[in-house]
Amino acid sequence: MKRIILSGCCGKMGHMISDCIKERNDCTLVAGIDITGTAYDAFPVFTSPSECSVEADVMIDFSHPSALESLLSYARTQKLPTVIATTGLSQDQIKQIEETAQYIPLFFSFNMSLGINLLCELAKKAAAVLDGQFDIEIVEKHHNRKLDAPSGTALMLADEVSSVLKEQPRYVYDRHSVRQKRGKEEIGIHSIRGGTIVGEHEVIFAGRDEIITLSHTAMSREVFATGSVNAALFLCEKENGLYNMGDLV
C-alpha cells in the first residue's frame, strides 16, 4: 500500500484524484497540500510543503506553477519521488524539474492521459512518413477557464513531431498579422477556449488533395486523475531521474 501526498488537493483535479485513490486498494492518500488549507476528508491538509510532517512514498502535484519551487525543495529534502502534473510551467521551471531529477525520481508530463501519449506516437510516425510532403497544423480546444494558451499538450505534440522531421520547423501561433503564404517549414498551433470542453487535440497533415487527421478527446478529467495515480505508483520503484508517460507506457 503506497502512501501518497497530494499537492493541490482542494482544486477540481485534487478532488478527482482523491476520489480515484479511494477506489483503489494499492494506495492511500495520507496528506494534502493546498494554499486554502481546507480539509474535506480524513487526511490532514497543510497550507505549504514545509508544514507537512506526514511520511509518504510519493507525492502528486496538480496545483499551480507558483508552488513548484517550494514543492521541489521539499521533495528533494525528503527524498520523495514526485509526479509533476501541473500545467502552464515556464521553460525555466521545466529546467528546474530536470535539475532536481538528478537527486530524486521525478515524473513530468504535459498531459497525464494514456490516449494523448499514444496520439504523440502516432503523430510522430505520420510525420516521419510524410516529412516534407504535408503541411502540419495542431488545433487544441479547452474550457473557458484555462489560463495558458497554447496548451502544454499542443506544444508537446509539436515537439514530438518536430523530433522526427529532417529540418527543424518554426511554430506559428498567429497568422492574422502577416499577409503571406504559409511556409513549408511551419507548424501552425491554434487555441480555442469555450464552455466546458475538457480537452481536445487534433494533428492535421494536409497534403495535395488529401488530409490525414489524428485526434484525441478527453470526455472527463478522470483520465488525468487515473494517469497521475498510475504514474505515482510507477515512480515509487524508480531510481533518480526524469520520467514521462512514454516510460510508463
Buried (B, 14 or more C-beta within 10 A) or exposed (E): EBBBBBBBBBBEBBBBBBEBBEEBEEBBBBBBBBBEBEBEEEBBBBEBBEEBEEEBBBBBBBBBBEBBEBBBBBBBEBEBBBBBBBBBBEEEBBEBBEEBBEBBBBBBBBBBBBBBBBBBEEBBEBBEEBBEEBBBBBBBBBEEEBEEBBBBBBBBBBEBBBEBBEEEBEBBEEEEEEEEEEEEEBBBBBBEBEEEBBBBBBBBBBEEEEEBEBEBEBEEBBBBBBBBBBBBBBBBEBEEBBBBBEBBE
